[in-house]
């Protein structure tokens, strides 16, 4: 009950339109930053191909025998 009274008092003093615009702007900015980050990651990955973590147990040089 006390919470409802506090919320009703704050509704008259705060502008929810401004808060909604700020929230929408923040979400849009976060999406733009995320898309930019992903694009940069793709470009960096294309420039430097990943090295293989595969380790062969066979000898590459057939002329060298133990």
N, CA, C, O and CB atoms as a CASP TS submission, in Angstrom:
PFRMAT TS
TARGET T0000
AUTHOR 0000-0000-0000
METHOD Language model
MODEL 1
PARENT N/A
ATOM      1  N   UNK     1       0.830  -1.189   0.000  1.00  0.00           N
ATOM      2  CA  UNK     1       0.000   0.000   0.000  1.00  0.00           C
ATOM      3  C   UNK     1       0.878   1.257   0.000  1.00  0.00           C
ATOM      4  O   UNK     1       0.606   2.228  -0.707  1.00  0.00           O
ATOM      5  CB  UNK     1      -0.946  -0.005   1.216  1.00  0.00           C
ATOM      6  N   UNK     2       1.917   1.210   0.798  1.00  0.00           N
ATOM      7  CA  UNK     2       2.831   2.346   0.870  1.00  0.00           C
ATOM      8  C   UNK     2       3.553   2.541  -0.464  1.00  0.00           C
ATOM      9  O   UNK     2       3.784   3.672  -0.892  1.00  0.00           O
ATOM     10  CB  UNK     2       3.851   2.145   2.007  1.00  0.00           C
ATOM     11  N   UNK     3       3.905   1.437  -1.114  1.00  0.00           N
ATOM     12  CA  UNK     3       4.568   1.499  -2.418  1.00  0.00           C
ATOM     13  C   UNK     3       3.666   2.142  -3.462  1.00  0.00           C
ATOM     14  O   UNK     3       4.132   2.948  -4.267  1.00  0.00           O
ATOM     15  CB  UNK     3       4.982   0.096  -2.875  1.00  0.00           C
ATOM     16  N   UNK     4       2.392   1.801  -3.460  1.00  0.00           N
ATOM     17  CA  UNK     4       1.434   2.396  -4.408  1.00  0.00           C
ATOM     18  C   UNK     4       1.320   3.900  -4.186  1.00  0.00           C
ATOM     19  O   UNK     4       1.222   4.662  -5.148  1.00  0.00           O
ATOM     20  CB  UNK     4       0.043   1.732  -4.267  1.00  0.00           C
ATOM     21  N   UNK     5       1.331   4.330  -2.937  1.00  0.00           N
ATOM     22  CA  UNK     5       1.246   5.760  -2.625  1.00  0.00           C
ATOM     23  C   UNK     5       2.488   6.482  -3.143  1.00  0.00           C
ATOM     24  O   UNK     5       2.384   7.560  -3.729  1.00  0.00           O
ATOM     25  CB  UNK     5       1.088   5.983  -1.097  1.00  0.00           C
ATOM     26  N   UNK     6       3.651   5.892  -2.930  1.00  0.00           N
ATOM     27  CA  UNK     6       4.891   6.510  -3.410  1.00  0.00           C
ATOM     28  C   UNK     6       4.916   6.580  -4.938  1.00  0.00           C
ATOM     29  O   UNK     6       5.355   7.579  -5.508  1.00  0.00           O
ATOM     30  CB  UNK     6       6.112   5.726  -2.899  1.00  0.00           C
ATOM     31  N   UNK     7       4.447   5.526  -5.593  1.00  0.00           N
ATOM     32  CA  UNK     7       4.424   5.526  -7.056  1.00  0.00           C
ATOM     33  C   UNK     7       3.471   6.586  -7.599  1.00  0.00           C
ATOM     34  O   UNK     7       3.775   7.241  -8.596  1.00  0.00           O
ATOM     35  CB  UNK     7       4.022   4.148  -7.579  1.00  0.00           C
ATOM     36  N   UNK     8       2.339   6.754  -6.960  1.00  0.00           N
ATOM     37  CA  UNK     8       1.376   7.756  -7.421  1.00  0.00           C
ATOM     38  C   UNK     8       1.926   9.168  -7.246  1.00  0.00           C
ATOM     39  O   UNK     8       1.661  10.042  -8.072  1.00  0.00           O
ATOM     40  CB  UNK     8       0.051   7.612  -6.665  1.00  0.00           C
ATOM     41  N   UNK     9       2.683   9.395  -6.185  1.00  0.00           N
ATOM     42  CA  UNK     9       3.291  10.715  -5.985  1.00  0.00           C
ATOM     43  C   UNK     9       4.371  10.985  -7.024  1.00  0.00           C
ATOM     44  O   UNK     9       4.510  12.117  -7.488  1.00  0.00           O
ATOM     45  CB  UNK     9       3.883  10.824  -4.577  1.00  0.00           C
ATOM     46  N   UNK    10       5.132   9.969  -7.394  1.00  0.00           N
ATOM     47  CA  UNK    10       6.216  10.139  -8.357  1.00  0.00           C
ATOM     48  C   UNK    10       5.707  10.262  -9.779  1.00  0.00           C
ATOM     49  O   UNK    10       6.394  10.838 -10.623  1.00  0.00           O
ATOM     50  CB  UNK    10       7.178   8.985  -8.263  1.00  0.00           C
ATOM     51  N   UNK    11       4.532   9.744 -10.071  1.00  0.00           N
ATOM     52  CA  UNK    11       3.992   9.814 -11.424  1.00  0.00           C
ATOM     53  C   UNK    11       3.746  11.260 -11.818  1.00  0.00           C
ATOM     54  O   UNK    11       3.992  11.638 -12.964  1.00  0.00           O
ATOM     55  CB  UNK    11       2.694   9.002 -11.535  1.00  0.00           C
ATOM     56  N   UNK    12       3.276  12.058 -10.908  1.00  0.00           N
ATOM     57  CA  UNK    12       2.974  13.452 -11.218  1.00  0.00           C
ATOM     58  C   UNK    12       4.247  14.257 -11.457  1.00  0.00           C
ATOM     59  O   UNK    12       4.221  15.240 -12.198  1.00  0.00           O
ATOM     60  CB  UNK    12       2.163  14.080 -10.089  1.00  0.00           C
ATOM     61  N   UNK    13       5.355  13.860 -10.847  1.00  0.00           N
ATOM     62  CA  UNK    13       6.574  14.665 -10.948  1.00  0.00           C
ATOM     63  C   UNK    13       7.506  14.201 -12.067  1.00  0.00           C
ATOM     64  O   UNK    13       8.332  14.990 -12.526  1.00  0.00           O
ATOM     65  CB  UNK    13       7.313  14.633  -9.635  1.00  0.00           C
ATOM     66  N   UNK    14       7.403  12.955 -12.519  1.00  0.00           N
ATOM     67  CA  UNK    14       8.328  12.472 -13.545  1.00  0.00           C
ATOM     68  C   UNK    14       7.624  12.391 -14.894  1.00  0.00           C
ATOM     69  O   UNK    14       6.413  12.183 -14.970  1.00  0.00           O
ATOM     70  CB  UNK    14       8.904  11.095 -13.156  1.00  0.00           C
ATOM     71  N   UNK    15       8.393  12.554 -15.932  1.00  0.00           N
ATOM     72  CA  UNK    15       7.858  12.502 -17.289  1.00  0.00           C
ATOM     73  C   UNK    15       8.229  11.161 -17.902  1.00  0.00           C
ATOM     74  O   UNK    15       9.395  10.906 -18.207  1.00  0.00           O
ATOM     75  CB  UNK    15       8.395  13.682 -18.159  1.00  0.00           C
ATOM     76  N   UNK    16       7.236  10.312 -18.077  1.00  0.00           N
ATOM     77  CA  UNK    16       7.506   8.989 -18.622  1.00  0.00           C
ATOM     78  C   UNK    16       7.809   9.040 -20.114  1.00  0.00           C
ATOM     79  O   UNK    16       8.444   8.126 -20.641  1.00  0.00           O
ATOM     80  CB  UNK    16       6.330   8.071 -18.366  1.00  0.00           C
ATOM     81  N   UNK    17       7.371  10.081 -20.799  1.00  0.00           N
ATOM     82  CA  UNK    17       7.704  10.212 -22.213  1.00  0.00           C
ATOM     83  C   UNK    17       9.205  10.387 -22.393  1.00  0.00           C
ATOM     84  O   UNK    17       9.801   9.791 -23.290  1.00  0.00           O
ATOM     85  CB  UNK    17       6.951  11.394 -22.839  1.00  0.00           C
ATOM     86  N   UNK    18       9.813  11.199 -21.543  1.00  0.00           N
ATOM     87  CA  UNK    18      11.259  11.395 -21.632  1.00  0.00           C
ATOM     88  C   UNK    18      12.005  10.119 -21.267  1.00  0.00           C
ATOM     89  O   UNK    18      13.008   9.781 -21.896  1.00  0.00           O
ATOM     90  CB  UNK    18      11.701  12.543 -20.719  1.00  0.00           C
ATOM     91  N   UNK    19      11.522   9.415 -20.258  1.00  0.00           N
ATOM     92  CA  UNK    19      12.175   8.175 -19.862  1.00  0.00           C
ATOM     93  C   UNK    19      12.054   7.125 -20.955  1.00  0.00           C
ATOM     94  O   UNK    19      12.988   6.358 -21.190  1.00  0.00           O
ATOM     95  CB  UNK    19      11.580   7.650 -18.559  1.00  0.00           C
ATOM     96  N   UNK    20      10.918   7.088 -21.616  1.00  0.00           N
ATOM     97  CA  UNK    20      10.728   6.143 -22.711  1.00  0.00           C
ATOM     98  C   UNK    20      11.659   6.442 -23.874  1.00  0.00           C
ATOM     99  O   UNK    20      12.212   5.529 -24.488  1.00  0.00           O
ATOM    100  CB  UNK    20       9.286   6.168 -23.184  1.00  0.00           C
ATOM    101  N   UNK    21      11.830   7.719 -24.173  1.00  0.00           N
ATOM    102  CA  UNK    21      12.751   8.099 -25.253  1.00  0.00           C
ATOM    103  C   UNK    21      14.188   7.737 -24.893  1.00  0.00           C
ATOM    104  O   UNK    21      14.946   7.272 -25.744  1.00  0.00           O
ATOM    105  CB  UNK    21      12.645   9.610 -25.548  1.00  0.00           C
ATOM    106  N   UNK    22      14.559   7.946 -23.645  1.00  0.00           N
ATOM    107  CA  UNK    22      15.903   7.572 -23.210  1.00  0.00           C
ATOM    108  C   UNK    22      16.114   6.066 -23.282  1.00  0.00           C
ATOM    109  O   UNK    22      17.174   5.600 -23.700  1.00  0.00           O
ATOM    110  CB  UNK    22      16.156   8.065 -21.791  1.00  0.00           C
ATOM    111  N   UNK    23      15.101   5.310 -22.871  1.00  0.00           N
ATOM    112  CA  UNK    23      15.210   3.855 -22.924  1.00  0.00           C
ATOM    113  C   UNK    23      15.323   3.376 -24.361  1.00  0.00           C
ATOM    114  O   UNK    23      16.159   2.526 -24.668  1.00  0.00           O
ATOM    115  CB  UNK    23      14.008   3.200 -22.243  1.00  0.00           C
ATOM    116  N   UNK    24      14.491   3.912 -25.242  1.00  0.00           N
ATOM    117  CA  UNK    24      14.536   3.529 -26.648  1.00  0.00           C
ATOM    118  C   UNK    24      15.871   3.919 -27.281  1.00  0.00           C
ATOM    119  O   UNK    24      16.438   3.160 -28.067  1.00  0.00           O
ATOM    120  CB  UNK    24      13.379   4.178 -27.413  1.00  0.00           C
ATOM    121  N   UNK    25      16.360   5.090 -26.938  1.00  0.00           N
ATOM    122  CA  UNK    25      17.662   5.523 -27.451  1.00  0.00           C
ATOM    123  C   UNK    25      18.793   4.641 -26.953  1.00  0.00           C
ATOM    124  O   UNK    25      19.724   4.341 -27.701  1.00  0.00           O
ATOM    125  CB  UNK    25      17.929   6.961 -27.057  1.00  0.00           C
ATOM    126  N   UNK    26      18.719   4.221 -25.694  1.00  0.00           N
ATOM    127  CA  UNK    26      19.739   3.340 -25.134  1.00  0.00           C
ATOM    128  C   UNK    26      19.734   1.972 -25.795  1.00  0.00           C
ATOM    129  O   UNK    26      20.794   1.404 -26.059  1.00  0.00           O
ATOM    130  CB  UNK    26      19.535   3.187 -23.644  1.00  0.00           C
ATOM    131  N   UNK    27      18.554   1.443 -26.064  1.00  0.00           N
ATOM    132  CA  UNK    27      18.453   0.151 -26.739  1.00  0.00           C
ATOM    133  C   UNK    27      18.993   0.256 -28.160  1.00  0.00           C
ATOM    134  O   UNK    27      19.719  -0.626 -28.619  1.00  0.00           O
ATOM    135  CB  UNK    27      16.992  -0.343 -26.755  1.00  0.00           C
ATOM    136  N   UNK    28      18.639   1.333 -28.856  1.00  0.00           N
ATOM    137  CA  UNK    28      19.127   1.528 -30.227  1.00  0.00           C
ATOM    138  C   UNK    28      20.651   1.671 -30.235  1.00  0.00           C
ATOM    139  O   UNK    28      21.326   1.114 -31.102  1.00  0.00           O
ATOM    140  CB  UNK    28      18.467   2.776 -30.869  1.00  0.00           C
ATOM    141  N   UNK    29      21.182   2.408 -29.283  1.00  0.00           N
ATOM    142  CA  UNK    29      22.645   2.572 -29.210  1.00  0.00           C
ATOM    143  C   UNK    29      23.334   1.241 -28.914  1.00  0.00           C
ATOM    144  O   UNK    29      24.390   0.951 -29.478  1.00  0.00           O
ATOM    145  CB  UNK    29      23.018   3.607 -28.129  1.00  0.00           C
ATOM    146  N   UNK    30      22.749   0.437 -28.040  1.00  0.00           N
ATOM    147  CA  UNK    30      23.331  -0.866 -27.721  1.00  0.00           C
ATOM    148  C   UNK    30      23.326  -1.781 -28.939  1.00  0.00           C
ATOM    149  O   UNK    30      24.281  -2.527 -29.158  1.00  0.00           O
ATOM    150  CB  UNK    30      22.570  -1.524 -26.567  1.00  0.00           C
ATOM    151  N   UNK    31      22.257  -1.729 -29.736  1.00  0.00           N
ATOM    152  CA  UNK    31      22.187  -2.549 -30.948  1.00  0.00           C
ATOM    153  C   UNK    31      23.244  -2.109 -31.947  1.00  0.00           C
ATOM    154  O   UNK    31      23.907  -2.947 -32.557  1.00  0.00           O
ATOM    155  CB  UNK    31      20.789  -2.466 -31.584  1.00  0.00           C
ATOM    156  N   UNK    32      23.407  -0.806 -32.119  1.00  0.00           N
ATOM    157  CA  UNK    32      24.407  -0.282 -33.061  1.00  0.00           C
ATOM    158  C   UNK    32      25.814  -0.687 -32.626  1.00  0.00           C
ATOM    159  O   UNK    32      26.628  -1.086 -33.459  1.00  0.00           O
ATOM    160  CB  UNK    32      24.303   1.260 -33.166  1.00  0.00           C
ATOM    161  N   UNK    33      26.105  -0.587 -31.334  1.00  0.00           N
ATOM    162  CA  UNK    33      27.420  -0.967 -30.836  1.00  0.00           C
ATOM    163  C   UNK    33      27.659  -2.467 -31.034  1.00  0.00           C
ATOM    164  O   UNK    33      28.755  -2.873 -31.421  1.00  0.00           O
ATOM    165  CB  UNK    33      27.559  -0.593 -29.351  1.00  0.00           C
ATOM    166  N   UNK    34      26.642  -3.286 -30.771  1.00  0.00           N
ATOM    167  CA  UNK    34      26.790  -4.738 -30.930  1.00  0.00           C
ATOM    168  C   UNK    34      27.031  -5.115 -32.387  1.00  0.00           C
ATOM    169  O   UNK    34      27.886  -5.952 -32.675  1.00  0.00           O
ATOM    170  CB  UNK    34      25.547  -5.462 -30.403  1.00  0.00           C
ATOM    171  N   UNK    35      26.285  -4.505 -33.310  1.00  0.00           N
ATOM    172  CA  UNK    35      26.465  -4.802 -34.736  1.00  0.00           C
ATOM    173  C   UNK    35      27.849  -4.358 -35.190  1.00  0.00           C
ATOM    174  O   UNK    35      28.516  -5.074 -35.937  1.00  0.00           O
ATOM    175  CB  UNK    35      25.370  -4.107 -35.586  1.00  0.00           C
ATOM    176  N   UNK    36      28.285  -3.187 -34.747  1.00  0.00           N
ATOM    177  CA  UNK    36      29.625  -2.715 -35.086  1.00  0.00           C
ATOM    178  C   UNK    36      30.708  -3.639 -34.560  1.00  0.00           C
ATOM    179  O   UNK    36      31.684  -3.912 -35.259  1.00  0.00           O
ATOM    180  CB  UNK    36      29.838  -1.321 -34.544  1.00  0.00           C
ATOM    181  N   UNK    37      30.548  -4.122 -33.338  1.00  0.00           N
ATOM    182  CA  UNK    37      31.521  -5.045 -32.748  1.00  0.00           C
ATOM    183  C   UNK    37      31.588  -6.345 -33.544  1.00  0.00           C
ATOM    184  O   UNK    37      32.677  -6.861 -33.794  1.00  0.00           O
ATOM    185  CB  UNK    37      31.164  -5.341 -31.281  1.00  0.00           C
ATOM    186  N   UNK    38      30.447  -6.873 -33.938  1.00  0.00           N
ATOM    187  CA  UNK    38      30.420  -8.123 -34.707  1.00  0.00           C
ATOM    188  C   UNK    38      31.071  -7.921 -36.075  1.00  0.00           C
ATOM    189  O   UNK    38      31.823  -8.783 -36.529  1.00  0.00           O
ATOM    190  CB  UNK    38      28.966  -8.629 -34.875  1.00  0.00           C
ATOM    191  N   UNK    39      30.796  -6.809 -36.732  1.00  0.00           N
ATOM    192  CA  UNK    39      31.403  -6.545 -38.034  1.00  0.00           C
ATOM    193  C   UNK    39      32.921  -6.433 -37.925  1.00  0.00           C
ATOM    194  O   UNK    39      33.649  -6.946 -38.775  1.00  0.00           O
ATOM    195  CB  UNK    39      30.826  -5.265 -38.639  1.00  0.00           C
ATOM    196  N   UNK    40      33.391  -5.764 -36.881  1.00  0.00           N
ATOM    197  CA  UNK    40      34.839  -5.646 -36.682  1.00  0.00           C
ATOM    198  C   UNK    40      35.447  -7.015 -36.423  1.00  0.00           C
ATOM    199  O   UNK    40      36.524  -7.319 -36.937  1.00  0.00           O
ATOM    200  CB  UNK    40      35.155  -4.691 -35.512  1.00  0.00           C
ATOM    201  N   UNK    41      34.776  -7.844 -35.634  1.00  0.00           N
ATOM    202  CA  UNK    41      35.275  -9.188 -35.368  1.00  0.00           C
ATOM    203  C   UNK    41      35.373 -10.009 -36.650  1.00  0.00           C
ATOM    204  O   UNK    41      36.360 -10.716 -36.853  1.00  0.00           O
ATOM    205  CB  UNK    41      34.374  -9.895 -34.360  1.00  0.00           C
ATOM    206  N   UNK    42      34.359  -9.928 -37.524  1.00  0.00           N
ATOM    207  CA  UNK    42      34.381 -10.669 -38.783  1.00  0.00           C
ATOM    208  C   UNK    42      35.521 -10.203 -39.674  1.00  0.00           C
ATOM    209  O   UNK    42      36.188 -11.026 -40.300  1.00  0.00           O
ATOM    210  CB  UNK    42      33.052 -10.517 -39.515  1.00  0.00           C
ATOM    211  N   UNK    43      35.755  -8.901 -39.741  1.00  0.00           N
ATOM    212  CA  UNK    43      36.833  -8.378 -40.588  1.00  0.00           C
ATOM    213  C   UNK    43      38.204  -8.791 -40.054  1.00  0.00           C
ATOM    214  O   UNK    43      39.098  -9.129 -40.830  1.00  0.00           O
ATOM    215  CB  UNK    43      36.746  -6.845 -40.679  1.00  0.00           C
ATOM    216  N   UNK    44      38.369  -8.766 -38.741  1.00  0.00           N
ATOM    217  CA  UNK    44      39.646  -9.169 -38.156  1.00  0.00           C
ATOM    218  C   UNK    44      39.878 -10.665 -38.361  1.00  0.00           C
ATOM    219  O   UNK    44      41.010 -11.087 -38.594  1.00  0.00           O
ATOM    220  CB  UNK    44      39.687  -8.821 -36.655  1.00  0.00           C
ATOM    221  N   UNK    45      38.835 -11.457 -38.279  1.00  0.00           N
ATOM    222  CA  UNK    45      38.969 -12.899 -38.463  1.00  0.00           C
ATOM    223  C   UNK    45      39.321 -13.221 -39.911  1.00  0.00           C
ATOM    224  O   UNK    45      40.084 -14.152 -40.169  1.00  0.00           O
ATOM    225  CB  UNK    45      37.674 -13.619 -38.055  1.00  0.00           C
ATOM    226  N   UNK    46      38.771 -12.460 -40.861  1.00  0.00           N
ATOM    227  CA  UNK    46      39.069 -12.699 -42.266  1.00  0.00           C
ATOM    228  C   UNK    46      40.507 -12.324 -42.606  1.00  0.00           C
ATOM    229  O   UNK    46      41.116 -12.960 -43.466  1.00  0.00           O
ATOM    230  CB  UNK    46      38.106 -11.920 -43.145  1.00  0.00           C
ATOM    231  N   UNK    47      41.059 -11.313 -41.957  1.00  0.00           N
ATOM    232  CA  UNK    47      42.430 -10.893 -42.244  1.00  0.00           C
ATOM    233  C   UNK    47      43.450 -11.878 -41.687  1.00  0.00           C
ATOM    234  O   UNK    47      44.490 -12.107 -42.305  1.00  0.00           O
ATOM    235  CB  UNK    47      42.685  -9.507 -41.670  1.00  0.00           C
ATOM    236  N   UNK    48      43.170 -12.451 -40.551  1.00  0.00           N
ATOM    237  CA  UNK    48      44.104 -13.373 -39.911  1.00  0.00           C
ATOM    238  C   UNK    48      43.391 -14.704 -39.684  1.00  0.00           C
ATOM    239  O   UNK    48      42.679 -14.857 -38.692  1.00  0.00           O
ATOM    240  CB  UNK    48      44.646 -12.787 -38.562  1.00  0.00           C
ATOM    241  N   UNK    49      43.574 -15.677 -40.596  1.00  0.00           N
ATOM    242  CA  UNK    49      42.876 -16.942 -40.420  1.00  0.00           C
ATOM    243  C   UNK    49      43.336 -17.654 -39.149  1.00  0.00           C
ATOM    244  O   UNK    49      44.510 -17.582 -38.786  1.00  0.00           O
ATOM    245  CB  UNK    49      43.095 -17.841 -41.636  1.00  0.00           C
ATOM    246  N   UNK    50      42.430 -18.330 -38.483  1.00  0.00           N
ATOM    247  CA  UNK    50      42.802 -19.002 -37.240  1.00  0.00           C
ATOM    248  C   UNK    50      43.757 -20.165 -37.496  1.00  0.00           C
ATOM    249  O   UNK    50      43.649 -20.875 -38.496  1.00  0.00           O
ATOM    250  CB  UNK    50      41.554 -19.503 -36.516  1.00  0.00           C
ATOM    251  N   UNK    51      44.675 -20.335 -36.583  1.00  0.00           N
ATOM    252  CA  UNK    51      45.606 -21.451 -36.695  1.00  0.00           C
ATOM    253  C   UNK    51      44.918 -22.718 -36.216  1.00  0.00           C
ATOM    254  O   UNK    51      44.024 -22.687 -35.370  1.00  0.00           O
ATOM    255  CB  UNK    51      46.902 -21.184 -35.883  1.00  0.00           C
ATOM    256  N   UNK    52      45.356 -23.817 -36.774  1.00  0.00           N
ATOM    257  CA  UNK    52      44.759 -25.091 -36.420  1.00  0.00           C
ATOM    258  C   UNK    52      45.315 -25.581 -35.101  1.00  0.00           C
ATOM    259  O   UNK    52      46.519 -25.495 -34.859  1.00  0.00           O
ATOM    260  CB  UNK    52      44.996 -26.123 -37.516  1.00  0.00           C
ATOM    261  N   UNK    53      44.454 -26.089 -34.257  1.00  0.00           N
ATOM    262  CA  UNK    53      44.883 -26.666 -32.986  1.00  0.00           C
ATOM    263  C   UNK    53      45.155 -28.161 -33.127  1.00  0.00           C
ATOM    264  O   UNK    53      45.420 -28.848 -32.140  1.00  0.00           O
ATOM    265  CB  UNK    53      43.825 -26.421 -31.906  1.00  0.00           C
ATOM    266  N   UNK    54      45.087 -28.658 -34.362  1.00  0.00           N
ATOM    267  CA  UNK    54      45.297 -30.079 -34.615  1.00  0.00           C
ATOM    268  C   UNK    54      46.776 -30.399 -34.542  1.00  0.00           C
ATOM    269  O   UNK    54      47.588 -29.714 -35.162  1.00  0.00           O
ATOM    270  CB  UNK    54      44.724 -30.486 -35.983  1.00  0.00           C
ATOM    271  N   UNK    55      47.133 -31.417 -33.805  1.00  0.00           N
ATOM    272  CA  UNK    55      48.524 -31.872 -33.700  1.00  0.00           C
ATOM    273  C   UNK    55      48.589 -33.259 -34.311  1.00  0.00           C
ATOM    274  O   UNK    55      47.901 -34.180 -33.872  1.00  0.00           O
ATOM    275  CB  UNK    55      49.033 -31.881 -32.202  1.00  0.00           C
ATOM    276  N   UNK    56      49.431 -33.395 -35.339  1.00  0.00           N
ATOM    277  CA  UNK    56      49.563 -34.674 -36.012  1.00  0.00           C
ATOM    278  C   UNK    56      50.561 -35.542 -35.283  1.00  0.00           C
ATOM    279  O   UNK    56      51.587 -35.068 -34.796  1.00  0.00           O
ATOM    280  CB  UNK    56      49.982 -34.485 -37.465  1.00  0.00           C
ATOM    281  N   UNK    57      50.243 -36.823 -35.216  1.00  0.00           N
ATOM    282  CA  UNK    57      51.181 -37.753 -34.574  1.00  0.00           C
ATOM    283  C   UNK    57      52.046 -38.470 -35.608  1.00  0.00           C
ATOM    284  O   UNK    57      52.918 -39.263 -35.255  1.00  0.00           O
ATOM    285  CB  UNK    57      50.417 -38.783 -33.727  1.00  0.00           C
ATOM    286  N   UNK    58      51.799 -38.186 -36.880  1.00  0.00           N
ATOM    287  CA  UNK    58      52.621 -38.794 -37.932  1.00  0.00           C
ATOM    288  C   UNK    58      53.676 -37.790 -38.384  1.00  0.00           C
ATOM    289  O   UNK    58      53.489 -36.578 -38.275  1.00  0.00           O
ATOM    290  CB  UNK    58      51.741 -39.253 -39.139  1.00  0.00           C
ATOM    291  N   UNK    59      54.784 -38.314 -38.892  1.00  0.00           N
ATOM    292  CA  UNK    59      55.886 -37.486 -39.340  1.00  0.00           C
ATOM    293  C   UNK    59      55.561 -36.936 -40.730  1.00  0.00           C
ATOM    294  O   UNK    59      55.135 -37.682 -41.611  1.00  0.00           O
ATOM    295  CB  UNK    59      57.215 -38.291 -39.353  1.00  0.00           C
ATOM    296  N   UNK    60      55.764 -35.629 -40.924  1.00  0.00           N
ATOM    297  CA  UNK    60      55.493 -35.016 -42.217  1.00  0.00           C
ATOM    298  C   UNK    60      56.576 -35.368 -43.243  1.00  0.00           C
ATOM    299  O   UNK    60      56.305 -35.450 -44.441  1.00  0.00           O
ATOM    300  CB  UNK    60      55.385 -33.499 -42.065  1.00  0.00           C
ATOM    301  N   UNK    61      57.775 -35.570 -42.770  1.00  0.00           N
ATOM    302  CA  UNK    61      58.911 -35.849 -43.658  1.00  0.00           C
ATOM    303  C   UNK    61      59.121 -37.356 -43.727  1.00  0.00           C
ATOM    304  O   UNK    61      59.603 -37.948 -42.761  1.00  0.00           O
ATOM    305  CB  UNK    61      60.210 -35.130 -43.161  1.00  0.00           C
ATOM    306  N   UNK    62      58.766 -38.003 -44.864  1.00  0.00           N
ATOM    307  CA  UNK    62      58.893 -39.451 -44.936  1.00  0.00           C
ATOM    308  C   UNK    62      60.345 -39.921 -44.986  1.00  0.00           C
ATOM    309  O   UNK    62      60.614 -41.081 -44.673  1.00  0.00           O
ATOM    310  CB  UNK    62      58.159 -39.962 -46.141  1.00  0.00           C
ATOM    311  N   UNK    63      61.293 -39.057 -45.371  1.00  0.00           N
ATOM    312  CA  UNK    63      62.701 -39.484 -45.488  1.00  0.00           C
ATOM    313  C   UNK    63      63.360 -39.620 -44.126  1.00  0.00           C
ATOM    314  O   UNK    63      64.361 -40.327 -44.012  1.00  0.00           O
ATOM    315  CB  UNK    63      63.493 -38.490 -46.343  1.00  0.00           C
ATOM    316  N   UNK    64      62.856 -38.990 -43.112  1.00  0.00           N
ATOM    317  CA  UNK    64      63.466 -39.091 -41.783  1.00  0.00           C
ATOM    318  C   UNK    64      62.838 -40.261 -41.027  1.00  0.00           C
ATOM    319  O   UNK    64      61.642 -40.268 -40.737  1.00  0.00           O
ATOM    320  CB  UNK    64      63.291 -37.760 -40.983  1.00  0.00           C
ATOM    321  N   UNK    65      63.657 -41.220 -40.727  1.00  0.00           N
ATOM    322  CA  UNK    65      63.168 -42.370 -39.970  1.00  0.00           C
ATOM    323  C   UNK    65      63.960 -42.505 -38.687  1.00  0.00           C
ATOM    324  O   UNK    65      65.123 -42.108 -38.618  1.00  0.00           O
ATOM    325  CB  UNK    65      63.262 -43.665 -40.803  1.00  0.00           C
ATOM    326  N   UNK    66      63.343 -43.051 -37.700  1.00  0.00           N
ATOM    327  CA  UNK    66      63.985 -43.163 -36.395  1.00  0.00           C
ATOM    328  C   UNK    66      64.648 -44.477 -36.228  1.00  0.00           C
ATOM    329  O   UNK    66      65.240 -44.741 -35.182  1.00  0.00           O
ATOM    330  CB  UNK    66      63.002 -42.958 -35.297  1.00  0.00           C
TER
END
